[in-house]
Amino acid sequence: MTNPNETTPATPAAEPTILIGDMKWSQVLPILIAALEDGTPTGVRMAKDHLSQMAAAADLAGMAMDVLMRAADRGLDLEGDMQSAISQARRINASRGH
């Protein structure tokens, strides 16, 4: 993957990013795979960064679902249990360094 923001040593620039916007991860994944296989060093680094973000998001979603399912088993209080689920997922995610 080529990056129009790629710089030469004489022209340092801000950290480049891939704007995902409204795309789904299933649409972005082939782009990231191509960057890993055939990309420039910057493209490879960007792809790895986005895959790390995807893994953190998947972990967070899984933790949140687990908490919500346990809350549902107790008779889901949408106001209290959902806030608790979000708080717990954030704490767990922060403790993992994400």
LOZA-559269 format. One line per 8 residues: number of its first residue (from 1); their letters; for each residue x, y negated, z negated of N, C-alpha, C. Coordinates in steps of 0.02 Angstrom, whole numbers, plus 50000, padded with zeros to 5 digits. Each point is the difference from the previous one (the first is absolute). Example, Ala and Ser with C-alpha at 12.3 -4.5 7.8 and 13.67 -1.06 7.14 Angstrom:
2
1) AS) 50660/50284/49610/49955/49941/50000/50045/49940/50000; 49982/49947/50036/50042/49941/49997/49961/49945/49963
! end
This chain:
98
1) MTNPNETT) 50043/50058/50000/49957/49942/50000/50045/49939/50000; 49987/49955/50045/50039/49939/50001/49964/49948/49959; 50037/49954/49972/49973/49949/49958/50019/49932/50028; 49951/49960/50020/50017/49934/50028/50035/49956/49948; 49994/50016/49936/50032/49960/49948/50070/50025/49984; 50024/50052/50034/50066/50027/49986/50052/49945/50012; 50047/49998/49954/50049/49946/50004/50069/50028/50014; 50042/49956/50024/50071/50016/50007/50033/49975/49936
9) PATPAAEP) 50061/50022/49986/50033/49976/49939/50005/49924/49996; 50002/49966/50056/50007/49927/50000/49934/49965/49984; 49944/50037/50003/49934/49969/49990/49960/50038/49948; 50014/49990/49935/49961/50035/49950/49928/49974/50000; 49952/50045/49984/49929/49981/50000/49966/50032/49940; 49938/49981/49990/49961/50029/49946/49989/50074/50013; 49984/50037/49947/49988/50071/50005/49943/50013/50050; 50011/50039/50052/49947/50015/50049/49949/50049/49970
17) TILIGDMK) 49939/49994/50023/49948/50046/49978/49958/50021/50059; 49966/50056/49992/49952/50023/50050/49931/49980/49973; 49964/49960/50038/49933/49980/49979/49951/50055/50021; 49970/50032/49950/49954/50055/50014/49930/49974/50014; 49980/49946/49966/49935/49971/50012/49943/50049/49988; 49956/50005/50049/49942/50044/49994/50014/50071/50023; 50062/50015/50018/50015/50067/50024/49997/50050/49942; 49982/50060/50015/50000/50054/49951/50068/50032/50000
25) WSQVLPIL) 50018/50032/49943/50066/50032/49996/50008/50053/50053; 49945/50034/50019/50005/50051/50053/50019/49969/50067; 49985/49936/50010/50020/49965/50060/50072/49975/49996; 50022/49982/49939/50067/49973/49990/50052/50056/49998; 49981/50058/49976/50048/50054/49990/50040/50017/50063; 49970/50007/50060/50040/50014/50059/50052/49946/50015; 49983/49937/49984/50048/49946/50010/50059/50008/49953; 49985/50017/49937/50053/50009/49951/50044/50060/50017
33) IAALEDGT) 49969/50053/50024/50039/50059/50020/50046/49982/50058; 49975/49963/50049/50041/49979/50056/50058/49957/49976; 49987/49956/49951/50053/49958/49973/50053/50042/49966; 49979/50051/49963/50048/50044/49967/50042/50039/50050; 49969/50023/50053/50034/50042/50049/50044/49961/50048; 49975/49942/50023/50034/49965/50054/50013/49926/49985; 49987/49979/49939/50004/49928/49986/50069/49975/49984; 50004/49934/49998/50061/49967/49979/50008/50010/49925
41) PTGVRMAK) 50057/49985/49971/50007/50006/49927/49947/49959/49962; 49983/49942/50026/49948/49960/49968/49933/50034/50006; 49984/50028/50058/49937/50036/50009/49995/50061/49955; 50055/50036/49992/50001/50059/49956/49987/49978/49928; 50033/49946/49979/49990/49976/49931/49928/49977/49990; 49973/49965/50048/49930/49977/49995/49953/50059/49996; 50011/50051/50040/49957/50059/50000/50004/50035/49932; 50060/50007/49973/50006/50031/49934/49965/49960/49947
49) DHLSQMAA) 50005/49934/50003/49966/49957/49952/49925/50009/50003; 49973/50002/50061/49928/50008/50007/49977/50070/49979; 50040/50051/50013/49982/50067/49977/50001/50003/49924; 50046/49965/49968/50001/49997/49927/49938/49965/49974; 49979/49947/50033/49938/49965/49981/49940/50046/50007; 49999/50038/50055/49945/50046/50012/49997/50053/49945; 50059/50026/49980/50002/50051/49948/49975/49971/49934; 50020/49939/49983/49977/49968/49939/49924/49989/50001
57) AADLAGMA) 49974/49979/50058/49928/49989/50006/49962/50066/49994; 50027/50053/50030/49967/50066/49994/50001/50025/49928; 50056/49991/49966/50004/50019/49929/49949/49962/49959; 49996/49935/50011/49953/49958/49963/49928/50021/50014; 49984/50013/50062/49932/50021/50018/49984/50067/49968; 50047/50046/50000/49989/50065/49969/49989/49994/49925; 50040/49958/49967/49991/49990/49928/49933/49968/49985; 49981/49950/50040/49936/49967/49990/49942/50049/50010
65) MDVLMRAA) 50004/50042/50051/49948/50050/50011/49994/50049/49942; 50057/50021/49974/50000/50046/49943/49965/49968/49939; 50018/49938/49986/49969/49965/49944/49925/49991/50011; 49981/49981/50061/49929/49991/50015/49961/50065/49996; 50030/50055/50022/49965/50065/49995/49990/50020/49927; 50051/49987/49959/49992/50015/49928/49947/49955/49969; 49998/49937/50022/49949/49954/49975/49931/50022/50022; 49994/50024/50061/49935/50025/50025/49977/50060/49960
73) DRGLDLEG) 50047/50042/49980/49982/50058/49958/49972/49978/49932; 50020/49940/49978/49975/49974/49936/49937/49958/50010; 49977/49990/50060/49941/49959/50013/50019/49929/50020; 50042/49993/50048/50029/49939/50027/49965/49935/49981; 50034/49961/49961/49980/49931/49984/50036/49956/50050; 49966/49979/50053/50034/49964/50054/50040/49941/49975; 49973/49962/49955/50036/49940/49977/50062/50019/49960; 49992/50040/49948/50055/50016/49956/50049/50050/50029
81) DMQSAISQ) 49974/50056/50026/50044/50053/50024/50039/49981/50062; 49969/49961/50045/50037/49980/50061/50057/49953/49981; 49987/49953/49954/50054/49956/49978/50054/50040/49965; 49980/50048/49960/50049/50043/49966/50041/50039/50050; 49968/50026/50052/50035/50039/50052/50052/49957/50035; 49981/49939/50016/50046/49955/50035/50058/49983/49954; 49986/49986/49937/50053/49983/49953/50047/50058/49990; 49973/50060/49991/50042/50059/49990/50043/50013/50061
89) ARRINASR) 49971/49995/50060/50039/50012/50061/50056/49949/50006; 49986/49937/49982/50052/49949/50004/50057/50015/49951; 49982/50021/49938/50052/50016/49951/50043/50057/50023; 49968/50053/50025/50037/50058/50024/50045/49981/50058; 49972/49961/50046/50038/49979/50059/50059/49957/49979; 49990/49955/49953/50055/49957/49977/50054/50041/49965; 49980/50051/49963/50049/50041/49965/50042/50041/50048; 49974/50012/50060/50037/50037/50052/50044/49954/50040
97) GH) 49996/49935/49987/50043/49952/50035/49972/49977/50067; 49935/50006/50012/49970/49978/50064/49970/49932/49992
! end
